[in-house]
Amino acid sequence: MQNKNVKFKIIFFLIFFLSGFLVWGNASADTHTVSGDCSASVVQTAIDAASEGDSIDVTCTGTVTWSTAITLSGGKTLKGGGVKGSSGTDGTWPLTINVTLSSASAINIVNDNSQAANRLTGFKFQGTGAPEYIIFVEGKGTGVDGKGAFRIDNNYFNNVSYTTRMIMTDGTTGKLTGLVDQNIFYTPGSSNSNYYNIGYQNTFMGTSETCMGFGSYSRPVGFGTDDFVFYEDNYLYNSIFETSDGGGRLVVRHNEFDSNFTSDGQLSALDGHGADTGGHNCIGIVANEFYNNTVSHGIKYTQMVYARGGKWRIFNNAIDYLSGLTINLMDYRIWNPSVLDWKTCSGDFCCPVTPPQCDVEHPGADDFEECYPLLNQIQDTFIWNNLYEGDNIMPSLDEEPAPTYIALNRDYWMPSYGTEANRPATCTINTYYGSTDTNKLWKCTASNTWTLQYESYTYPHPLRSEESSDTTAPAVPSGLAVS
């Protein structure tokens, strides 16, 4: 009996020790505390002293001025202690950063392949400085586990000034994915000229040295996968999202849009830029998903979504104020043919190997067979259950002759919709059905046969699961020695 007890203890210890060893990869992370002096230079010194996986906790309270930029890199967490509440501007932020620098970016987040995610969390930003960006995210990577290379969460951007964009994600050197969640983007003012432009995105050039976003454009779209930058559960007041010419891939979901604008303006809750060779040498957006968002309280946007190119999933959004808010589909080059003139395109940037000689200003029937589909035009787009007062918002086509190149049931579809449980038992081949409760899209591929075409990516985003993960190594049981 005694031998059995000894064996049991040995087995128990080995199991316990090995289980602890499995989590020590995270458990070895250290916390570096910054207190008293929380200036940019002191915080930067703490970041530089930290190792991959470490947390730099900035514990000062009140307001501190940052007049120089800081750089967060190497798979570390910079933490200010703030937490967003359940809705609106609710939440607590013990430390406010007053941004006064007048160039570059207030915070640079530098990513690389196969390293832990860089995380910026818990700060309130304000200030009248003039940096180009508040946060500039650059580099490449998808994190050690593929969840994403960076996370920006639980921050409050309170009427903070910048000259170009609030957040710029720039993956020009490789595929870059990440998450921006549970932030507040707030700017007061009733004029539509005073608003936050939240995001602008460039992605991998790939094999082209001259075409921004070529790598993103060339790889599979991957709707419903992690191959996007995600914006979720943010509160936006007088703010918009923009995903750029540059191969942008954005998922905007579960966000709350609000405003006190009193006049209409040419603003869109989400603007997807078209291809542009008029000095920018950029592919347009590749793919955007916009779903389960609310737009409310007198917001005076012209469009809920302005799709100027690329492929889209737009569904299950709720509008509770503005009559006439639209979803616009556009062929960007028709608006201004100089932005992508295939007649002068030599293949050096953003061009097919053998570019068709199309009249891009007035493409007509004679051009259609040779030129369709136009590079980066609206295609593979599905729109359903975007409700205003119970009615589904119908998309409109912006700029003639867009109908020639953007056609219902060829380039975009308006599926019938309802709950997954109420999906019809019968269907006609090549029709679609979108769910209002499970974020799925089916196609009727044979008589009365539904085939799943799309399912939204995991929500909440997997990077958020790390908030509650236990990274503490188990204590060694009393009486047992470990050599």
ABEGO torsion letter per residue (X at the ends): XAAAAAAAAAAAAAAAAAAAAAAAAAAABBBBBBBGBABAAAAAAAAAABBBGBBBBBABBEBBBBABBBBBBGGBBBBAGBBBBABEABEBBABBBBBABABEBABBBBBBBGBBBBBBBGBBBBEABBBABABBBBEBEAEAAGAEABBBBGBBBBGBBBAABABBBBBAAEBBBEBBBGBBBBBBEABAABBBBABBBBBBAEABAABBGAAAAABBAGBGBABBBBBBGBBBBGBBBBBBBGGBBBBBBGBBBBBABABBBBBBABBBBBBBABGAGBBBBABBBBBGBBBBGGBBBABABBBAEEBBBBBGBBBAABBGBBBBBBBAAAABAAABBAAABAGABGBBABBBBBBAABBBAAAAAAAOBBBGBBBGBBBBGBBBGGBBBBBBBBEOBAAAABBBGAABBBBBBEBAAABBABBBBGBBBBBAAAGBBBBBABBGBBBBABBBBBOBBAAAAAAABBABBBBBBBGBBBX
